[in-house]
Amino acid sequence: MAQNIYDTPAFFEGYQQLPRSVHGLDGAPEWPALRALVPRLQGLRVVDLGCGLGWFCRWARTQDAASVLGLDVSQRMLEKAEGFGADSAISYVRADLDALALPPQSLDFAYSSLAFHYIEDLGTLLDTVHAALVPGSRLVFSIEHPIFMAPRTPGWHTDAQGRKSWPVDSYQMEGPRTTHWLAQGVVKQHRTLGTLLNTLLRAGFHIDHVDEWGPTDAQVAAMPSLAEERERPMMLLVSASR
């Protein structure tokens, strides 16, 4: 079973304070770029893999999605999502993405935001998602960039000249990496960029777009702290079709 760090009280409380938790999709700086990859959702059956607080699920309904299935391993997250209001077309279900079962060809669009780097057996999950999508449909997801996931020590390093760097440790050595973010002992699954994209291809997906996301000039002007995100890619955004 995937690590359920989000139900740890300290982690959950810390997560509630993040801008993307307080302000939803608009609090996520990568959202405009990710939204540009999402197809027209009117009439579609949608699944959100690792839905968290359900922000995308509710947004999909504003785009006239016919139904939305929000899946997450965290009971706390799902309870908070349900507390935002009932919608008979949204179903929030607790599920372990490492052992997911979905009916074949039952979905028209799959979405995931910053969840796949927690999945140990990503190949099996992508096989399941591919089989659950109808031909011609799409998967859009964001994931922590492999460069971001493989630092020698957490955080930036500054040399004597004041130049920042993000030292990378054993990039080619794939597998679990334990980090300390909001709580001690958060386990993420490091894969190289090549492994990630080839896993998509082996599952039968066609890769349509890859974005090593960085903030725009306008975003940096509005929030100068985002300038750090131009020093190394923090997130990878991918669109793939069935």
N, C-alpha and C positions, 0 to 999 in steps of 0.2 A: 504494500500500500504506500502511496506517496506520503511524504512527510506532511503532517497537518500542523505546520507551525502557526497558521493563522488562527487556530483556536487556543493558542497559548495566550493567557490574559495580557501579559506585558506586550507581546507582539501585536495583538489585536488592538490594544489601546493606542499604541504608537502609530499603527497603520491608519487609525481613524483621524489622525492629525495631519496626514499628508494632503497636499493640495488636491490630488486626484481623488481623494476620499471626500474631502469637504466640498469641492466644486464639481465633482463628476468629470465627465469627458473634457469639459472646458478647462479643467485643472491639469490636464495631461498635455505637455507641450508638443508631443508627437501626434496628437489626435488629428490636427488638420491634414497631415501627410497620410495618416492611416485611413482617415475618412475618405480621402481621394481614391483609395483602392477598393472601397466597398461599392458593390454594384447597386443598382436600383433594387430596393427590397420589397416593393409593393407586391403583395400576394405570395411572398416566399415563406417557406418553412425554414426557420433559422435556429441554429444551435450556437450558444456561446460557451466555449470550453474553458472553464476556470472563470466563471462569471463574476466572482467576488460580490460586490455590493449591488450588482445588477444594473449598473449605469448603461451599458450597451444594450442590454435587453429592453430597457424602457425606451431608449432612443430608437431602437429598431421598430418598436410599435408606433412611434411618431412618424416613421417612414412607411407606415402601412404594411409592415410584415404581417402575414396571416397568422403566424404562431411563432413563439420564441421559447426555446428550451434552454434554461440556464443551469449549467452543471458546475458544481464546486464541491471540494472535499470538506470545506469548512462549514460546520453547522452555524457558527456565529455569523459568518458572512451571509449565509442564506437567510437567517432570521432577520438580519438588518435589511437585506434586500426586500423581503416581504413586507417589512414595516413601512416602506415608501408608498405602499398602496396596492390594492388588489387590481389585477387585470386578468380576466378569464383566459386571455390568449397567451399569457406568460406562465410557464411552469418552472419553478425552481426545484431542482432535485439534487440531493446529495449524492455524489458519485466520485469514485476514485478513477482518475483518468488513466492510471496505470493498468486498470482492469476494466475498461469501458466496453459495454456492449450496446450497439445501436441497430435498429432494424435496417436491412439493406434498402437503398434507394428511397429513404424516407425523408430526406432533407434537400433543400435547395441552396443553402448557403451555410458555411461554417466560419466562425470567427473565434479568435483567441487573443487576449492581451496579456503579455508578460506572465504566461503560465507554462509554456512548453519547456522552459529551462529547469523546471522541477520534476519533469517526467523521466524516469529511468529508462523505460522501454518505449522511446519515442517512435520507433519503427512500427511497433504493433499498434500504437494509437493512430498513427497516420494511415495504416492499412484499414483500421476500423472506420475512420472518418471517410476515407476514399470510397469504401463500400457503401456507406450510408448516404452519400451524395448521389444525386441523379446525374447522368451524363450532361456535360456542358455547364455544370455549376462550379462554384469557386470556394476556395479556402483563403482567408486573409488573416494573417497573424503578426503580432510583434513578439519579440523575444530579446532577452539581454544579448548583446553582441558578444561573440566568443572572446574578443579582445578585452572587453570589460569584465568578463567572468574569470579571467586568468591572471589577476595581478599578483605580484610577488608578496606584497603586503597591502592591505586595504588603504585606499586614499592616494592622493597626489604626493609626489616627491618634488622638492625644490632644490636646485643646485645653488652654488655660491653666487651665480649671476642672476638668481631669481627666476630661472627658467623651470617650468613645470614639466613633469614627465609622469607616465603611467607605466611603471615597469611590469613586464609580462613574464610570468613564470611557467615554464614547461608547457607551452601552448599546445604542443603535439600530444601531450599526455592527457587523454580523455578520461572522463569519469567524474565521480562526485567531488565537489569542492565545498568545504565548510567555511561559511562566512559569518560575520557578526554584524547584522543589519537589523536594527530595532530590537533584536534579542540575540542571545548567544546560540551558536550551533545551527544556523540556517543552512541546509544542504541543498545545493544546486548541482545540476548535471552539466559539466563542461563538454562541449563538442566543438571541433573545428568548424569553420565555415563550410569547408568542403564536405565534411560528414553530414552536416545539417541539410545542405542542398541535395546531396546524393540520396539521403534518406527519403526526401520528398519524391525524387525521381523514381526510386525503387518501389515506392508505394503506388506509382502510376500517375502522379500529378505532373502537369506541365507547368514550369515556372514562367510566370508572366512578368513579374517585376520584383526587383530587389532594391531596397533603399537602406543604405547604412546611414541612418538618420542623424541629422545635425540641425540645430536651430537656424531659422532665417535671420536676416539682418534686423527685421522688424521685431522678432521675438527677443533678440539680444538687446535691442534698444529699450524694449519695454521691461525686460528682466535681465540686467547685466550679468547676474550669476550664471546664466545659461551659456556664457562665452566659454566656460570650461568644457562644455560638451562638443566644442569644435576641436579640442586637442586630441580626442580619440572617440571612436564611435561607441556610444553607450547602448544603443538599440539597433536591432535589425528588423525591418518591416518587409514582409513577403506576401505577394499575391500569387496563387497557384490555381490552376483550373483542372477539373476532373475530365 
